[in-house]
Amino acid sequence: MRILVLGATGYLGGHVAGRLRALPGTRLLLGGRSPGADVTVNLATDRPQALARELASAAPDAVVNCAGATGADPLTLAEVNARGPALLCAALREAAPAARLVHLGSAAEYGPGTPGVRVTESDPAGPAGQYGATKLAGTVAVTASGLDAVVLRVGNPVGPGAPPTGLPGRVAALLAGAGSDPDATLRLGDLSAHRDFVDVRDVARAAQLAATAVGPLPPLLNVGGGEAIPVRELVRRLAVVAGFRGRVVEAGGGGAARSAQVSWQCSDITAAHAALGWRPSHGLDASLAALWAAAGPRPAGPEGVPAP
């Protein structure tokens, strides 16, 4: 089976590609702008005909689109998150109409949730910001494409390799810098929101199952932890894992604007289990331990120098 992964240099895409690379009987193809890519793709600027030629040459049985922009300017968000999936669908219809398309969406497409209630795939979307709005536009392009396609609406990913552009990765970087200094202070924004955290390795497994599943799938599946965790609790647990002995200070309204707009987010993951046999296998503590193992300071060698 030939599976093409777009966005494999990113956080989610790297884990998806790694999992598919180890799958017996799979030929992994990487798509992107780098010179070493198997398929040259730039979803922000390519024309449909040019991408269709690339896809026809690659002849994938499935395409997993992990490409996306998060903390970018509005134009980049629109180009990558909204135009990109629409372009990909147009090219696939021309070059590989039988290929399975797995597109990674975002729980941010739902917008503010109701405390105590898990949101289902049939609930209306109402994104609170530009990121969620552009991701929703990409989801609409995929679900209306007429292709054999499924959108995985991913919760807040956490785990090894989390980038500093997201809160778990940023906190891990700050903790690594603080070390075990009991006088250290971590100043963060508002941590009162509840989020549905899901291990990045579980996201990769869901993408693999969706790409290789036999028969049609529902157009939309939630991929989350299925539990709303206070962001403050995530920070506390990560600090414990890191052995941090200082103070964590919430600096009022210094957090992201979306935290104030979306105070609660939790996904119902029943449909993903029914369609894919998928459930998250990593709890939050395991995710944070893996995050810290990858991001924290390396243990010192016999001369006090960090081990290689």
ZITA-V141344 format. One record per helix or strand of 3 or more residues. SS is the DSSP state (hx for helix, st for strand). FROM is the first residue (numbers start at 0). LEN is the number of residues. Records with the same first field share a line. If there is no record, write none. Layout:
SS = FROM-LEN / FROM-LEN
//
This chain:
st = 1-5 / 26-6 / 61-4 / 99-7 / 147-7 / 155-3 / 184-4 / 196-3 / 219-4 / 246-4
hx = 10-11 / 47-11 / 73-22 / 106-3 / 129-14 / 166-12 / 199-13 / 230-12 / 256-5 / 269-7 / 283-12
//
